[in-house]
Amino acid sequence: MMDDIATRLEAYVGRSYGPYRAWDVVNAPMIRQWREAITAGNDDGCVVSGVTPRTMLNVWMMRGLADRRPADSVGDDPYELVALLREQGYIGVVATKCAQHYVRALRVGERLESHVTIASVSPKKTTGLGEGYFITLHHAYSVDGEPVGSMDFTTLHYAPKVKQPEGSSPPQPGISEDTRFFWEGLKERRLLAQRCDDCGALRHPPGPICTKCHSFAWSAVELAGRGALHSWTVVHHAAHPAFDYPHVIGLVDLDEGLRIVAPLEGLLDTPVAGMALEIVFRSAPDEDRLPVFRPVAEAD
């Protein structure tokens, strides 16, 4: 007998969504940028007589960073069953299979649309990541009602089985002769950066050569360890046993004009772009550690 969550998931199988329409017609600039991003070098990617790469089929349907669709698309969401899974603790997700079928190539100037059907939901499976369910969505693509291709996309939604044992050590950095000064500075509770001996430019992350004048001569200088929050992300999985989750990682604009990526403390629910931050050092015996930033008002 299936458990309650499996029964509820099974009810979604066969449900269809759409039509969804592409933001833009097929166009040469996007094709060129896509090929540059994946460093493609085969004839299939060349825009010859207005024909586009077949493997871009789903690219035209992507919603973008704002996660929105055009106004003439239907507003439903084929991933609504994912919310049900997350409520039950299946917060991990990983793509496991993608199979595309091409009827014909798209042409520059055509506008793609798609319908999505929930093709299948597996019984509960036990995997190396944890227990979960495989969900397969079938995407059917068309232009003015003419089928041009399809895609079956399978994802695993799982409950992470990572435990949090006490005393687990954080992962250690790879240290080179170019970066050793930075990690040794952290052991001394100092935040160091490189300054070019010829043009005076500061740089971080560390590197062997000045990006301004190409000089190899540099000296280590200590930074104040204060700055402003530029951006951030909240990591939920996959978890490492040495950290508490959710784990907040920030991009900090330092007062000296450099940027640094570092964990944030005390900001899970209240990060605000531009807020003042100050460095704190969390030491561990015989280990190199990353600096940590938290709001200036909370710093010791």
Protein Blocks (a to p, Z undefined) as FASTA:
>chain_A
ZZfklmmmmmmgopacdjdddfbdcdfklmmmmmmmnopabfklpcgehiacfklmmmmm
pgbjnopacfkbcfbdfklmmmmmmmnopabccdfbdcdddfbdcdehiacddddddfbd
cdddddfkbgcddddddddddeehiafbdcdddddddddfbdcdehiacddddddfklmm
mmmmmmnopacddddfklopacddddfbdfklopabdcddddehiacdfbdcddfbdcdf
kbccdddddddddfkopacddddehilmmccehiacdddddddehiacddddddfklpZZ
